[in-house]
Amino acid sequence: MTKITLNLALCLVACLGLTPLAAQAATKAIEETVHVPGPITGLRLGLRHASIPTQHARPVVLILHGAGVPVSGNPDFSLGGRSLMTALAEEGLDVWALDYYGFGESDRYPEMSQSADAHPPLGRAEECADQVDAVMDFLKKDRHVDRLMLIGDSGGSVVAGVFATRRPNSVSRLILFGPETPFTDGPPTDSVLPAYIYIAPAELWGQFADWAQTAGKPDALDANAYKAWAETYLQSDPTSATRTPPTVKIPNGRAADTAAIERGRFTYDPGAIRAPTLIVMGEFDAIATFPGAEWLLKSLTQAPERRLIVIGHASHTIQYEIERTQLYRVMADFLNEHE
């Protein structure tokens, strides 16, 4: 019988009392960047890797970032001395994170040097799942693994869902963090979307701040982190300084995925996922929404174990917020339940 655990962890003061995850870690995570062949001939994919030196094999985790921010500004962005990647590595996991084509360390689509209106949105979830296939092939050879644990963040949850349904035997555990669902608002259904878009750091951080503001006091988002984050974000795009004001050019595929969801065509069938699955979100998550997360939980009919954890005093971008230690702990505990 499928086990369902619904854990509404509305711990509004937990940030004051939690023991920091791996606070006394004797060895810090070592990080590196690796480039591997991708599904498009001649274009490489960039992977960020964090691990603790050891002679023993460790469970392999692959993080799939969301719609707008590459690995350097998201799972590998350090706050308080740790990022999501290094925190999970310090918990005994072999952690990898993929930049999709058009982001960060990965090569750009040739179409991104042409007019944005000349092509349909680049980097749809199915295409990104092809890129995950390529990473899986690399990790099979490099880490001798047949199965991955996956974390899909926001729009990355759609990519994770596509891959997990396409290759169910390749996913041992799955985390859908702030996932998109049929309850997620998208672009107008009649809109024509460009191949790529430009995002200014202040614009995107302003969105994070608006989401976090709903959590109330104390402020969930650390405004002092903006300068370092903005610099990191702009550095992820070598062309950012050629524009005034500087902006980051990113593929627009995730907006197209969300538009399809808005039209009633959800991108994957949650009922086809066969891995133990954790849904984790913030209490004030405006993207996942509680009705959406509840729908997703009930739709995971073949998952041998399924859970929904809601972190209190948190919004959609918990990795930047004061409750991020709870996020690290929840993810690490779930992933370390592997056999």
N, C-alpha and C positions, 0 to 999 in steps of 0.2 A: 504494500500500500504506500502511496506517495505521502511523504511527510511534509506538512506545511507548517512553517514557523513564521508567525507574524509578530515581529518585535518592534513595537513603536517606542523607540528609545528617545523619548522627549526629555533629555537630561539637560535642562536649561542651565544648570550650574556645574555641569560635569567638567567644563574647561578649567574650573578652579581646583578640581580635586583629582583629576586623572593622573596616574603615573605615566610619564612620557614613555612612549613605545621605544624600547631599546635605548633608554636614556644612558645606561651605563655600558653601551656596546664597547667591547674591548678593541674591536677593529672597525675602522671606518670603511664604508663601501668604496671600492675603486671603480671609476667610470671610464668609459671609452666610447668612441664613435666607430661604427663599422659600416662599410658600404657593400651592398650585395646586388647581384643582377636582379632586375625586376621583370615583370611580364612584357614590357615594351622593349623591343630590341634596342640596345644602345643606351638605355636610360637606367641609372642605378637608383636603388633605394637606400636611404640613410637610416641606420638603427642606432639608438643610444643604449648602452649596456651598463648596468650597475650590479656589482656582486662583491661578496666578501671572499678573499682568497682562501681556498680550501682544497684538500685533496679528494673530497667527497663530492659526488654528484648532488646537485640541488634541483628542486622542482623549478621548471622554467615557466615564467610568466611573461606574456606579451601584452603591453598596454596600447590601446588604440585611441588616439586623441580625438577631440571633437571637431566642430565645424570651422573654427576660426583661428586657433592657436596651435602652433607646432609643439613638438616635444620640449624644446628648450624653454618655452614660456609656460608650459603646463605641467606634465608629470615630472619634469626634471628641473623645474624652477624651485630654488631653495628659499624657504622661509624659516627663520629661527635655526638655521644651520642644517636643515634637512629638507629634502623634497619627497614627494610620494615614492619616487623610484628608490632613493637611498634608504628611506624608512623601511620599505618592503625588503630590500636587500639585507638590511641589518636584522631582519626577522628570519633569515635563512633561505631566502628565495633568490633565484637567478633571474634578474629582472631585465627585460628588454622593452623598448618602446619604438614604434614605427612612425616615421614621418611619411605620410602619403606623398605621392608625386605632387610637386607644386608647393611643398612645404619644407621649411627648414633645411635639413641635410640631404634631402632627396632632390633628384634632378627635376627640372621644370618641363612640363609639356611643351612641345614646340609651338602649340597653338597659343600659349601664353605670351608669345612675342608678336602675335597678330591682334587684330581688333577683337575686343571682347564680344562684339555682336556678330562676329563671323562664324562662331561655333556654338553648339549647345553647351550647357554647363559641364565642366570637366570634373572628373573624380566622383562619379556617382558611387553609391555603396557597393554595387556589384563589381565595379572596376577596382575599388579599394580592397574588396575581398580577394580579387585576383592577386593583389599585391601581398596580402596576408599569406596566400598560397605560396608565393615565392619565398617569403620569410620562413614559412614552415619547412620548405625544402632545404633552405640554408641551415636551419637549426637541427634538422634531422642529421645532416652531415657533420655539423660543428659540435652539437651537444648530444647527438645520438638519442634523440627523443622521438617518440612516435605520437605523443600527445602533448598539447599545450594547455596551460591555464590562461584564460583570456580576461582582460578588463576592457570593457568598452565604455568610454566616457561621453555622455551626451550624444551628439551625432555619431560618435564612434560606437555607440551601442547598436546602431543599425548595421554598421559594418560587421561587428561581432556577431550579431544575430544572423546575418547572411552567411558568414563563414561557418558558424556552429550548425546551421541547418544544412548547408552544402556538404560539410565534412564532419558529421556528428561523431565519428570515431576518433577524430583528431583533437577533440576538446574534452579535457578531463574535469575542469571546473570553470564556471563562467560568472563574472560579475558585470552587471549592467548598472552603471553609476549615472544617476540623473538621466535615465533613458528617455528617448523620444518614444511616444506612443500615439495612438489615434486621438488622444486628448491634447496633443501638442499643437499649438497654433502655427500655421505656416503662411507663406506668401499668398496673395490673392490667387484663386484658382485660374484666373484668366491672364495672369502676368506672364510676360516673356522674359526669361532669365538669361543673363549673359554668361559667357564661358567662365569668367573670373570677375572678382571684385577687388576694390581697394579698401582697406580698413585702417583708420588712424588709431593709434594706441589710446588716446584720450576718449575717443568715441566708444571703444570696446570696454575700457575700464569703467566708463560712466554707466554702461549697461550692468556690469558686475556690481557697481555701487548701488544702483537702483534695486537690483534683486536683493542685495544684502541688507538694505535699509529696512525692508519689511520684517527682518528678524528683531528689530528694536535694539535696545541698549543692553549691555555694552555693544559698541559698534562691532559687527561681525567681520567687516573687511578692514584690514590695516591700510589706511591711506598712505602711510609712510613707505609702503612697499611699491607704490606706483612708479617712482622714478627708475628703480632698478628693473622692474618688470617691463616698462616701456622701452628701455634701452635694449633689453634682451629680445623683445618682440621685434623691434626694428632691425636688429642685427640678423634676425632669421631670414631676411630678404635682402640679398646683395644689392637690389635696385632701389631700396627704400629711400636712400638719400638723393636719388635723381628726381624726386617729386617734392613739390612744395604745397602744403606741409608734407613731411615724410609719411609714407603709408606703406602697408604691407599688402602685396598682391597675393591673393589666394584663390584656388579653384572654387567654383560655386556649386559643386555637385551636391553638397549636403542640403543647400536650399532647395534644389530640385527634388531631392528625396522627401524633404518636409512638405513640399508642394504636392507631391504624389500622395502622401499620407493625408493631407488636407482634402484631397479629392476622393478619399475612401479606399486608396490602394496601399495598404500597409506593406512594407518592403519585404518582410519575411514572416514565416509562420511560427510563432512561439511554440505551438504545439508539436513542432518537429524537433525541438531542442531536447537532447537526451543526456545532458550533463547537469550535475547539481548546480543550481543557479541562485545567486544572491542578487537581489535588487536593493540598492542603497541610494538614499536621496536625503535632501534636507527638508526640514519641517516646512520651510517656506519656498520650496522649489517651484518656480513658475513654469518650468519646461516639462519636467516629468509629471507634476501634479499628482496629488494622492489618488484621485479617480483613475488616472492613467496607470500608475504603479499597481493599483489594485487589479485593474483589468489585465495587466501583464502577468501578475502573479497567478491569477486564475487561468490564464491561457497557457501556462507552462505545464500542460497536462502530462507530458512524457518525462519531464525532469524527475529523477529519482528523489530529489530533495529541492525544495524551493522556499526561499525566505524573502521577506521584505523588512528592511531596517530603515527607520526614519530617525535621522539625527536632529535633535532639537537645537534651536537657535542657529540654524544654518539655512543657506539658500541653495542655489544651483551650483555655485562654484566653491564648494567646501574646501577644496585644496588650497585656496587663497585665504581662508577665513580662520577665525580663532578656534573653531571646532575641528580643525584638520587632524589633530591627534586622534580624535575619535574615529575619523575616517580611516586613518592608517591602521588603527587597531582592529576595526571591524573587518577590513579587507584581509589583513594578515591572518587573523584568526580563522577566517573562512578558508583561505587558500592553504593554510597549514593543516587543515583537516584531511588532506589527501592521504591515500592509502600508502 
